Amino acid sequence: MTTPLLLTCPVGLEDLVRGDLRDREDVRSELLAPGLIRCVEALTPDKLPAMVDRVSLPLSDDNSVIAAAELVGVPTPSFRVHAKDPGARSEWITRIEALGWRNDPSDWVLNVDVGGGRIDLGSWHWSRRIGQLQRLPATTPGPVAAGLLRLAKLSTGDVLLDPCAGVGTVPIVDALLRGGPAYSIDRDPEATRLAHENAANLSVGQAVSVLKADATDLPLDDGSIDRVVSDLPFGKRIGSNELNKSLYPAILREIERVLTADGRAVLLSDDKRVFAESVAHARGLKISGERVIRYNGVTPTAYIVRRSRRPKRGRA
Ligand SMILES: C[S@@+](CC[C@H](N)C(=O)[O-])C[C@H]1O[C@@H](n2cnc3c(N)ncnc32)[C@H](O)[C@@H]1O
């Protein structure tokens, strides 16, 4: 029988993860808890949706630890044990060292989380499957960026824009998954420098154009962008509620200008009232869907924004 894999993803994206597993990989799964999915059929790391962050096996006895080593393909893996209770921690260390494995908390292949009842597979983690990015405090987690991209429904050849791209997470993840092309724009010089480095380090410099520019005055032609995907500044991490009252309408005006006629934007914000009011005042845009996502102590909403059919001001 296949050992069930435990998949962790941002809360709010579980149905997308399970849908992709079912439709693309023909793999059945069940929802165990918010952000936690059990996969009951065999799977390889390359088949995992990019919205999946951590992959684990349930921790039971020594056999579960040996099954984890088989899955990562390392006969004597280095490991670390995480447990609040020092007694339980040293008991597990002794048991696993008896298998001839090395306890190395700084360079582990398996993380044995006693309290969480699971064994995390290091080489199946998001950063090892998809890519390691340099980060800033407001950087979007990779699995969240993958979820926003999933909601944007990008097709081959579509031009993607992130006008508040920070270190480039969204366009770089898109380039790794789809091949771009994408614009990664931010007005912060340090974020832009890191976006350049991240794109180069992950060999997607050709697919991602990194520009230092203002989202309220984009250096892009009218109707030149098929999809906009962005984790907007939303006060708690960057900017402020007061600033957003003028920033959001200005960003939305530019998005409306650069989007193609059937374009779509997926915009993440926790400043929900200001965002909804700003879209309501943008005559050419409307919110066509929304989904709350929870990760790292924040619960922002991903808004799907499209062109509205309302006539432009002055033409009615
Ligand atoms: C939530 S962070 C985005 C994080 C990004 N997705 C990443 O992974 O690094 C919001 C970003 O908006 C940028 N920003 C704020 N106001 C801006 C503006 N007017 N034009 C362009 N970027 C802006 C900030 O510099 C910050 O990098």
The ligand as an SDF file (V2000), in Angstrom:
LIG
                    3D

 27 29  0  0  0  0  0  0  0  0999 V2000
    3.5520   43.1180   -0.8510 C   0  0  0  0  0  0  0  0  0  0  0  0
    4.9780   43.7170   -1.6100 S   0  0  0  0  0  0  0  0  0  0  0  0
    5.0960   42.6920   -3.0210 C   0  0  0  0  0  0  0  0  0  0  0  0
    5.9940   41.5610   -2.7660 C   0  0  0  0  0  0  0  0  0  0  0  0
    6.4050   40.8470   -4.0130 C   0  0  0  0  0  0  0  0  0  0  0  0
    5.3380   40.0700   -4.5960 N   0  0  0  0  0  0  0  0  0  0  0  0
    7.5870   39.9520   -3.6730 C   0  0  0  0  0  0  0  0  0  0  0  0
    7.4480   38.7350   -3.6500 O   0  0  0  0  0  0  0  0  0  0  0  0
    8.6430   40.4980   -3.3250 O   0  0  0  0  0  0  0  0  0  0  0  0
    4.4620   45.2260   -2.3450 C   0  0  0  0  0  0  0  0  0  0  0  0
    5.5280   45.8790   -3.2130 C   0  0  0  0  0  0  0  0  0  0  0  0
    4.9530   47.0550   -3.7760 O   0  0  0  0  0  0  0  0  0  0  0  0
    5.9920   47.9600   -3.9960 C   0  0  0  0  0  0  0  0  0  0  0  0
    5.3890   49.2830   -4.2490 N   0  0  0  0  0  0  0  0  0  0  0  0
    4.7230   50.0930   -3.3720 C   0  0  0  0  0  0  0  0  0  0  0  0
    4.2810   51.1960   -4.0290 N   0  0  0  0  0  0  0  0  0  0  0  0
    4.6700   51.0740   -5.3250 C   0  0  0  0  0  0  0  0  0  0  0  0
    4.5190   51.8780   -6.4880 C   0  0  0  0  0  0  0  0  0  0  0  0
    3.8700   53.0390   -6.4500 N   0  0  0  0  0  0  0  0  0  0  0  0
    5.0420   51.4360   -7.6480 N   0  0  0  0  0  0  0  0  0  0  0  0
    5.7150   50.2600   -7.7120 C   0  0  0  0  0  0  0  0  0  0  0  0
    5.9000   49.4680   -6.6470 N   0  0  0  0  0  0  0  0  0  0  0  0
    5.3810   49.8550   -5.4590 C   0  0  0  0  0  0  0  0  0  0  0  0
    6.8600   47.8540   -2.7590 C   0  0  0  0  0  0  0  0  0  0  0  0
    8.1710   48.3340   -3.0140 O   0  0  0  0  0  0  0  0  0  0  0  0
    6.7970   46.3360   -2.4930 C   0  0  0  0  0  0  0  0  0  0  0  0
    7.9080   45.7110   -3.0710 O   0  0  0  0  0  0  0  0  0  0  0  0
  1  2  1  0
  2  3  1  0
  2 10  1  0
  3  4  1  0
  4  5  1  0
  5  6  1  0
  5  7  1  0
  7  8  2  0
  7  9  1  0
 10 11  1  0
 11 12  1  0
 11 26  1  0
 12 13  1  0
 13 14  1  0
 13 24  1  0
 14 15  1  0
 14 23  1  0
 15 16  2  0
 16 17  1  0
 17 18  1  0
 17 23  2  0
 18 19  1  0
 18 20  2  0
 20 21  1  0
 21 22  2  0
 22 23  1  0
 24 25  1  0
 24 26  1  0
 26 27  1  0
M  CHG  2   2   1   9  -1
M  END
$$$$
